[in-house]
């Protein structure tokens, strides 16, 4: 997909295929996973707000016994990780290291 093409543009074909297979496996695991109880760790949720389909990530606070932090960033589900959003993401994540 064009949305994620920049993530793999510097990889050779073998590693692009490897990453594709990893993603397919990840999606299968994700689809089969059912949440039970709360995690012990903290959650940092960064929500894209241009997707037209808000996820209401602020409700994720109920899934952790730890701290919950929620931020918004420009872009859709994929574009949020584009280079033009990297400064905003870096600013958010640096608060937690």
C-alpha positions in Angstrom: 0.0 0.0 0.0 1.2 3.5 -0.8 0.5 4.6 2.8 3.3 2.4 4.2 5.6 2.3 1.1 8.1 4.7 2.7 8.7 2.3 5.6 10.2 -0.3 3.3 11.6 1.7 0.4 15.2 1.1 1.5 14.7 -2.7 2.0 15.7 -5.3 -0.5 12.9 -7.5 -1.9 13.7 -10.4 0.5 13.2 -8.2 3.6 10.2 -6.5 2.1 8.6 -9.9 1.7 9.7 -10.9 5.2 8.1 -7.7 6.6 4.9 -8.5 4.7 4.7 -12.0 6.1 5.4 -10.6 9.6 2.5 -8.1 9.2 0.2 -10.9 8.0 1.1 -13.0 11.0 0.6 -10.0 13.3 -2.9 -9.4 11.9 -3.8 -13.0 12.4 -2.6 -12.9 16.0 -4.4 -9.6 16.6 -7.7 -10.9 15.2 -7.5 -14.0 17.4 -6.6 -12.1 20.7 -9.3 -11.5 23.3 -8.5 -9.0 26.1 -9.1 -10.3 29.7 -8.4 -8.2 32.7 -5.9 -5.3 32.9 -2.3 -5.0 32.0 0.3 -4.0 34.6 2.1 -1.6 32.4 1.3 2.0 31.4 -0.3 2.9 28.0 0.7 5.8 25.8 -2.0 6.2 23.2 -1.3 8.5 20.2 -4.5 8.8 18.1 -4.6 10.0 14.5 -7.5 12.5 14.1 -7.7 12.7 10.3 -9.0 9.2 9.8 -12.7 10.0 9.8 -13.2 7.0 12.1 -12.3 8.0 15.6 -11.3 5.1 17.8 -12.0 6.8 21.2 -8.6 5.7 22.5 -9.2 7.5 25.7 -11.4 4.5 26.7 -8.2 2.4 26.7 -7.5 3.7 30.2 -9.8 0.9 31.5 -7.3 -1.7 30.2 -4.4 -0.8 32.5 -3.6 -0.7 36.1 -0.7 1.7 35.3 -0.8 5.2 34.0 -2.7 6.2 30.8 -1.7 9.0 28.5 -3.6 10.0 25.4 -2.5 12.3 22.6 -3.8 13.4 19.2 -1.6 13.8 16.1 -2.3 14.8 12.5 -2.7 12.1 9.9 -4.7 9.0 9.5 -3.9 5.5 10.9 -0.9 5.1 8.5 0.2 8.7 7.8 0.6 9.4 11.5 4.0 7.6 11.2 5.1 9.6 8.1 8.2 11.8 8.3 6.2 15.0 8.5 4.7 13.9 11.8 8.0 12.7 13.3 8.7 15.9 15.2 5.3 15.8 16.9 5.7 12.1 17.8 9.2 12.6 19.1 8.0 15.4 21.3 5.2 13.2 22.7 7.4 10.1 23.3 10.3 12.0 24.8 8.1 12.8 27.8 8.2 9.2 28.7 11.9 8.4 28.5 
